[in-house]
Amino acid sequence: MFILKRVVSGGGIIVRIPQCTSLFVSNFSACHCQRSPKRRSPYSSVDSERYSSLVKSVMSSRVSSQTPDTLQAEDEHVYGPIIKSQMPSTKPEMRVPKTLHPFLHYDKTPETEELESGHPARILLKRGQGRSHLPSVTRILQQTLSPEQIFYLERWKKRMIAELGEEGFKEYSQNLFRQGKLFHSALEDVLTSGAAESETPKHPPEVQGYLQSISHILEDVTAVRAIESTVQHDTLSYLGIVDCVARYRGVLCVIDWKTSDKQKPFLSNTYDNPVQVAAYAGALNDDANYKYQVENGLIVVAYKDGSPAHAHQLSSELMLEYWNKWLVRFEEFTEQRSSHAWSAFSEKR
């Protein structure tokens, strides 16, 4: 009877053999090891003395002696010092005007119902009589665009020129200007005559879509007080031409009519238009030609395809906020003009 014994060979194979043959298996394992020598470790050539401290710190169960300061020191030694830069702010810094000017003038005669019964005011811009030299709201806003606004505007212009060519882009801009004038002229006819859009087929086909777009807005516009009328701020010395002053859903507003090929459902889509409306309202409130005050605004974006226009209302709180933004832009413009005047004076000397 044989006595079995478990033996594990060098190759990892479990063999059950009689005890009397154990010597043979041992010799077999030895022969197998001789024919297949153990692979040489790739770390055998590493200088163990040089990296012994690193091996001990990694293999030791104790807490490493490395600290954030020592790690940073090692990183700076290998990669150079860390250059720390300030994270960009998610919101632009809110600037405030250096000098606050009132938006409303309560010393004016309070508004009365009689003022709304007559024809809308239309004060023409008197060029050459002390008014034309004053900067307009549009000019001031154009010359105080932020670097980001300039970047996107230039990128849009380059894209349009690449698509249409220089002459094509020039013609496109002229057509936009022409359509805007036709739209405002047709709108003036509608507001002064009280005729509905369906009753005014005489208007050019280029503006029919715009008129259809604002038809539901016009239903809520009443008591028109001014149309295409010049307003001037005597203290700040700027002027503008307000599109319309009327009641929208019972609230007296400065109304600005805009045209667009793209949908602009949010107030943020109108860019500087709220600042423009606040500037017009502030000038109107300061102008002695107008015996009333306007605290609210309205931006109406009409679409060429006739889709319903978007009406963005500006409450009195929002108007004050945009009035302060306007004052900042006006101060920037004044500083620019003073700087240019000083540079021109220095060159002549």
C-alpha positions as CSV (number, residue, x, y, z in Angstrom):
1,M,0.0,0.0,0.0
2,F,1.3,3.3,-1.0
3,I,1.2,6.5,1.2
4,L,0.2,9.5,-0.9
5,K,1.8,12.9,-0.2
6,R,0.9,16.4,-1.7
7,V,3.8,18.1,-3.4
8,V,3.8,21.5,-5.1
9,S,6.1,21.7,-8.0
10,G,8.0,24.9,-9.0
11,G,5.6,25.4,-11.9
12,G,2.6,25.6,-9.6
13,I,1.2,22.1,-10.4
14,I,-0.3,20.0,-7.6
15,V,0.7,16.4,-7.8
16,R,-0.4,13.5,-5.6
17,I,2.3,10.8,-5.7
18,P,3.4,7.9,-3.6
19,Q,5.9,8.7,-0.9
20,C,8.5,6.5,-2.4
21,T,8.7,8.6,-5.5
22,S,9.0,11.9,-3.7
23,L,12.7,12.0,-4.4
24,F,12.0,11.7,-8.1
25,V,9.6,14.6,-8.1
26,S,12.0,16.8,-6.3
27,N,14.6,16.0,-8.8
28,F,12.1,16.7,-11.6
29,S,11.3,20.1,-10.1
30,A,14.9,21.0,-9.9
31,C,15.4,20.0,-13.5
32,H,12.4,22.2,-14.5
33,C,13.8,25.2,-12.7
34,Q,17.1,24.8,-14.4
35,R,15.6,24.7,-17.9
36,S,13.3,27.8,-17.2
37,P,15.3,30.3,-15.1
38,K,13.4,33.0,-13.2
39,R,12.9,36.3,-15.1
40,R,15.2,39.1,-14.1
41,S,13.3,42.0,-12.5
42,P,13.6,45.3,-14.4
43,Y,14.2,47.1,-11.1
44,S,17.4,45.0,-10.4
45,S,19.5,47.7,-12.1
46,V,18.0,50.5,-10.0
47,D,20.3,52.2,-7.5
48,S,18.7,50.9,-4.3
49,E,20.8,53.0,-2.0
50,R,19.9,56.2,-3.8
51,Y,16.1,55.6,-3.7
52,S,16.0,53.7,-0.4
53,S,14.3,56.7,1.3
54,L,11.6,56.8,-1.4
55,V,11.0,53.1,-1.1
56,K,10.7,53.3,2.7
57,S,8.3,56.2,2.5
58,V,6.0,54.4,0.1
59,M,6.2,50.9,1.7
60,S,6.1,52.1,5.3
61,S,2.8,51.9,7.1
62,R,3.6,55.1,8.9
63,V,2.3,58.4,7.8
64,S,4.6,60.0,5.2
65,S,6.8,62.8,6.3
66,Q,5.9,64.7,3.1
67,T,3.8,67.8,3.6
68,P,2.1,70.1,1.1
69,D,5.0,72.5,1.6
70,T,7.7,70.0,0.9
71,L,5.7,68.6,-2.1
72,Q,5.4,72.1,-3.5
73,A,9.1,72.6,-3.0
74,E,9.9,69.5,-4.9
75,D,7.5,70.4,-7.7
76,E,9.1,73.9,-8.0
77,H,12.6,72.3,-8.1
78,V,11.5,70.0,-11.0
79,Y,9.0,72.0,-12.9
80,G,9.8,75.6,-11.8
81,P,7.8,78.0,-9.6
82,I,4.0,78.0,-9.8
83,I,2.5,81.0,-11.5
84,K,-0.7,81.9,-9.8
85,S,-3.3,83.8,-11.8
86,Q,-6.6,85.3,-10.7
87,M,-9.6,83.3,-11.8
88,P,-11.8,85.3,-14.2
89,S,-14.9,86.7,-12.6
90,T,-18.2,85.2,-13.7
91,K,-19.8,88.6,-13.4
92,P,-18.3,91.9,-14.7
93,E,-17.5,94.4,-12.1
94,M,-20.5,96.7,-11.5
95,R,-19.4,100.2,-12.2
96,V,-21.1,103.2,-10.7
97,P,-21.2,106.8,-12.0
98,K,-18.9,109.3,-10.5
99,T,-21.6,111.9,-10.4
100,L,-25.2,111.0,-9.9
101,H,-27.8,112.9,-12.0
102,P,-31.5,112.6,-11.2
103,F,-33.6,110.5,-13.5
104,L,-36.8,112.2,-12.5
105,H,-37.6,115.9,-11.9
106,Y,-40.5,116.2,-9.5
107,D,-40.7,120.0,-9.9
108,K,-42.4,119.6,-13.2
109,T,-46.1,119.9,-13.6
110,P,-47.8,116.6,-12.8
111,E,-49.3,114.8,-15.9
112,T,-52.9,115.5,-16.6
113,E,-55.5,113.8,-18.8
114,E,-55.7,116.9,-21.0
115,L,-52.2,116.3,-22.2
116,E,-53.2,113.0,-23.8
117,S,-56.1,114.3,-25.8
118,G,-54.2,116.4,-28.4
119,H,-52.0,115.4,-31.3
120,P,-48.7,113.7,-30.5
121,A,-45.7,116.0,-30.2
122,R,-43.0,115.8,-32.8
123,I,-40.1,118.1,-32.1
124,L,-37.7,118.1,-35.1
125,L,-34.0,118.2,-34.6
126,K,-32.9,121.8,-35.3
127,R,-29.5,121.4,-37.0
128,G,-27.3,124.5,-37.1
129,Q,-29.2,126.2,-34.2
130,G,-27.1,125.0,-31.2
131,R,-28.4,121.5,-31.1
132,S,-26.6,119.5,-33.8
133,H,-23.2,119.9,-32.1
134,L,-24.5,117.9,-29.1
135,P,-23.6,114.2,-29.2
136,S,-26.5,111.8,-29.7
137,V,-27.4,108.8,-27.6
138,T,-26.5,106.4,-30.4
139,R,-23.1,108.0,-31.0
140,I,-22.2,107.8,-27.3
141,L,-23.2,104.2,-27.0
142,Q,-21.3,103.2,-30.2
143,Q,-18.1,104.9,-29.0
144,T,-18.2,103.3,-25.5
145,L,-18.7,99.7,-26.5
146,S,-16.9,97.2,-24.3
147,P,-14.0,95.1,-25.7
148,E,-16.2,92.1,-25.7
149,Q,-19.0,93.9,-27.6
150,I,-16.4,95.2,-30.1
151,F,-15.0,91.6,-30.6
152,Y,-18.4,90.1,-31.3
153,L,-19.4,93.0,-33.6
154,E,-16.2,92.7,-35.6
155,R,-16.6,88.9,-35.8
156,W,-20.1,89.3,-37.1
157,K,-19.0,91.9,-39.7
158,K,-16.2,89.7,-40.9
159,R,-18.5,86.7,-41.2
160,M,-21.0,88.8,-43.2
161,I,-18.3,90.2,-45.5
162,A,-16.9,86.7,-46.1
163,E,-20.4,85.6,-47.1
164,L,-21.6,88.6,-49.0
165,G,-18.4,90.4,-50.1
166,E,-17.6,94.0,-49.4
167,E,-20.2,95.4,-51.8
168,G,-22.8,92.9,-50.8
169,F,-22.4,93.8,-47.1
170,K,-22.6,97.5,-47.9
171,E,-25.9,96.8,-49.8
172,Y,-27.2,94.7,-46.9
173,S,-26.5,97.5,-44.4
174,Q,-28.2,100.0,-46.6
175,N,-31.3,97.8,-47.0
176,L,-31.5,97.4,-43.3
177,F,-31.4,101.1,-42.8
178,R,-34.0,101.6,-45.5
179,Q,-36.3,99.0,-44.0
180,G,-36.0,100.6,-40.6
181,K,-37.0,104.0,-42.0
182,L,-39.9,102.6,-43.9
183,F,-41.1,100.7,-40.8
184,H,-41.0,103.7,-38.6
185,S,-42.8,105.8,-41.2
186,A,-45.5,103.2,-41.6
187,L,-45.8,102.9,-37.8
188,E,-46.2,106.6,-37.5
189,D,-49.1,106.5,-39.9
190,V,-50.7,103.7,-37.9
191,L,-50.3,105.5,-34.5
192,T,-51.5,108.9,-35.7
193,S,-54.4,107.7,-37.8
194,G,-55.5,104.9,-35.5
195,A,-55.9,102.5,-38.5
196,A,-55.3,98.8,-38.0
197,E,-52.6,96.9,-40.0
198,S,-55.2,95.2,-42.1
199,E,-56.5,98.6,-43.2
200,T,-53.2,100.0,-44.4
201,P,-52.4,98.1,-47.7
202,K,-50.6,101.3,-49.0
203,H,-47.5,100.5,-47.0
204,P,-44.6,99.0,-48.9
205,P,-44.4,95.2,-49.0
206,E,-41.0,95.3,-47.2
207,V,-42.7,96.4,-43.9
208,Q,-45.9,94.4,-44.1
209,G,-44.3,91.6,-42.1
210,Y,-43.1,94.0,-39.4
211,L,-46.6,95.6,-39.1
212,Q,-48.2,92.2,-38.8
213,S,-45.7,91.2,-36.2
214,I,-46.6,94.1,-33.9
215,S,-50.3,94.1,-34.5
216,H,-51.1,92.5,-31.1
217,I,-48.8,95.0,-29.4
218,L,-50.6,98.0,-31.0
219,E,-53.8,96.8,-29.4
220,D,-52.4,97.7,-26.0
221,V,-50.8,101.0,-27.1
222,T,-53.0,104.1,-26.3
223,A,-52.7,107.8,-25.5
224,V,-49.7,108.5,-27.8
225,R,-47.9,111.7,-26.7
226,A,-44.9,111.9,-28.9
227,I,-43.6,110.3,-32.1
228,E,-40.1,110.6,-33.6
229,S,-39.5,113.6,-31.3
230,T,-36.2,115.1,-30.2
231,V,-35.3,115.1,-26.5
232,Q,-32.4,117.0,-25.0
233,H,-30.7,116.8,-21.6
234,D,-29.5,120.3,-20.9
235,T,-27.4,119.4,-17.9
236,L,-25.5,116.6,-19.5
237,S,-25.6,118.1,-23.0
238,Y,-26.7,115.2,-25.2
239,L,-29.8,114.6,-27.3
240,G,-31.7,111.8,-29.0
241,I,-34.9,111.1,-31.0
242,V,-37.4,109.1,-29.1
243,D,-39.5,106.7,-31.2
244,C,-42.7,106.9,-29.2
245,V,-44.1,108.0,-25.9
246,A,-47.5,106.3,-25.1
247,R,-49.3,104.2,-22.7
248,Y,-48.8,100.5,-22.9
249,R,-51.4,98.6,-20.9
250,G,-52.1,101.8,-19.1
251,V,-48.5,102.6,-18.1
252,L,-46.8,105.6,-19.7
253,C,-43.6,104.4,-21.4
254,V,-40.8,105.5,-23.7
255,I,-41.2,103.0,-26.5
256,D,-38.4,101.9,-28.8
257,W,-39.3,99.9,-31.9
258,K,-36.7,97.5,-33.2
259,T,-36.6,95.2,-36.2
260,S,-34.8,91.8,-36.3
261,D,-34.5,88.7,-38.4
262,K,-33.7,86.6,-35.3
263,Q,-35.9,86.0,-32.4
264,K,-35.1,88.0,-29.3
265,P,-37.4,86.6,-26.5
266,F,-35.3,87.9,-23.6
267,L,-34.3,91.4,-22.6
268,S,-30.6,90.4,-22.6
269,N,-31.0,89.7,-26.3
270,T,-31.5,93.4,-26.9
271,Y,-27.9,94.3,-25.8
272,D,-27.7,98.1,-25.2
273,N,-31.3,98.9,-26.1
274,P,-32.4,99.2,-22.4
275,V,-29.6,101.7,-21.8
276,Q,-30.7,103.7,-24.9
277,V,-34.3,103.8,-23.7
278,A,-33.2,105.0,-20.2
279,A,-31.1,107.7,-21.8
280,Y,-34.1,108.9,-23.9
281,A,-36.4,108.9,-20.8
282,G,-33.8,110.8,-18.7
283,A,-33.5,113.5,-21.5
284,L,-37.2,113.8,-21.9
285,N,-37.7,114.2,-18.1
286,D,-35.1,117.0,-18.2
287,D,-36.4,118.7,-21.4
288,A,-38.6,121.7,-20.8
289,N,-40.6,121.0,-23.9
290,Y,-42.3,118.0,-22.2
291,K,-44.5,118.8,-19.2
292,Y,-44.6,115.3,-17.8
293,Q,-42.3,112.6,-16.5
294,V,-41.8,109.1,-17.8
295,E,-40.6,106.4,-15.4
296,N,-41.1,103.2,-17.5
297,G,-39.8,101.9,-20.8
298,L,-40.8,99.4,-23.5
299,I,-38.7,97.7,-26.2
300,V,-40.7,96.1,-29.0
301,V,-38.8,93.7,-31.4
302,A,-40.7,93.2,-34.7
303,Y,-39.9,90.4,-37.1
304,K,-39.8,90.5,-40.8
305,D,-41.6,87.1,-41.2
306,G,-44.6,88.4,-39.3
307,S,-44.1,86.2,-36.3
308,P,-45.4,87.8,-33.0
309,A,-43.2,90.6,-31.8
310,H,-41.6,90.4,-28.3
311,A,-42.4,93.3,-25.9
312,H,-39.8,93.8,-23.2
313,Q,-41.1,96.0,-20.4
314,L,-38.8,98.1,-18.3
315,S,-40.1,98.9,-14.8
316,S,-39.2,102.1,-13.0
317,E,-36.7,100.1,-11.0
318,L,-35.0,98.7,-14.1
319,M,-35.0,102.1,-15.7
320,L,-33.1,103.5,-12.7
321,E,-30.6,100.7,-13.0
322,Y,-30.1,101.3,-16.7
323,W,-30.0,105.1,-16.1
324,N,-26.9,104.6,-13.9
325,K,-25.4,102.4,-16.6
326,W,-26.0,105.2,-19.1
327,L,-24.3,107.7,-16.8
328,V,-21.2,105.5,-16.7
329,R,-21.1,105.3,-20.5
330,F,-21.6,109.0,-20.8
331,E,-18.7,109.7,-18.4
332,E,-16.5,107.3,-20.5
333,F,-17.5,109.2,-23.7
334,T,-16.7,112.6,-22.0
335,E,-13.3,111.3,-20.8
336,Q,-12.5,110.0,-24.3
337,R,-13.4,113.3,-25.9
338,S,-11.3,115.2,-23.4
339,S,-8.4,112.9,-24.0
340,H,-8.6,113.4,-27.8
341,A,-8.9,117.1,-27.5
342,W,-5.8,117.3,-25.2
343,S,-3.9,115.1,-27.7
344,A,-4.9,117.3,-30.6
345,F,-3.9,120.4,-28.6
346,S,-0.5,118.9,-27.7
347,E,0.2,118.0,-31.3
348,K,-0.4,121.6,-32.4
349,R,2.0,123.0,-29.9
